[in-house]
């Protein structure tokens, strides 16, 4: 089975919404992706599609989300230790 590709991404303060080439939209709680939660509106708006739309990348937040993962209902797989380290580096750079 081929996973539909993303065509558009929207990020609010509470939801990540991805529109797919087959006409569906997938919305998940932003809390599933802590780096997106921590990002500013400008950082969350700065995304690009990976491949032909198989995923989304946020360069300012070093976050990648796959369409297959969204469709499967998977949250971020980042460990708490890794997230804590990233947040400490982020806070230190500010």
N, C-alpha and C positions, 0 to 999 in steps of 0.2 A: 504494500500500500504506500502510495506516495503522499507525503505530508504537504498540504497546501502552503504556498509561500506568503509571507507578509507583504503588504503593499503600503500600509500606513500605520503609524504608531502615535498614540496619544498618552500622555502621562499627566494625571492630575495630582493633587496632594494625597489622594486616597486610592486611586485606581490606575492600573496599567491596562490600556486597551489596544489590541492589535487587530487591524482589519486584514483579512486574508483574500487572496486572489479569487477564491471560489465564492466570495460574497459574505462569508461568515465574519463575525467579530468575536474575539475572545477577550473578556475582561476578568482581571484577577486583582485581588487586594495588593496595593503597593507594598504593604507590610511583608509580603512574600520575598521582597528584594531589598534588604536593608541598605545597600549602597544607594539605591534610587531614593529611598526615604530620606537619607542623609543629604542627598544632592539638592542644589538650588533649582529653581524653575528653569533657569538658563542651562544648567548642566543637564537636566533631564530632557530638555528640548533638543540638545545636541546629540543626536543619534544617527546611526547609519545602518543600513541593512547589510547583513553578512551573506556572502554568496549571492544567490538569486532571491534572497528573502527567507532563507532557512533560519535566520536568527537576526537579532538586533544587538548592536554594540554601542555603548556609551563611552567614548574615549576619555572624557573628563572624570568619569567615575570608575573606569576600568571594569565595566560590567558587561557581561554577555548573557543573553537570554535566547533560548532556542524556541522555535515555534512548536516543535515536537514536544518539548517539555511543558509548554503552556497548555497544549491540548491534552496532555497526560495529567495535568493538575500538579506539576512538580514545582515546589518552591526553590529558592536559591539553595544550592548544595554547599555553600561556603560554611566552613566551620566557625564557631564562635571565636576561637583563637585567631584565625586569619582575619576575621572582621575587626576584632579588637586592635590588632596590629595596624590594619589599614586606617582605622579611625584615629589612632594615635599619630600616625604619620600625617594624616590629613589635618588634624588639629595643629600639629607642629608647623605645618607649611603655611597656615593661615596667618 
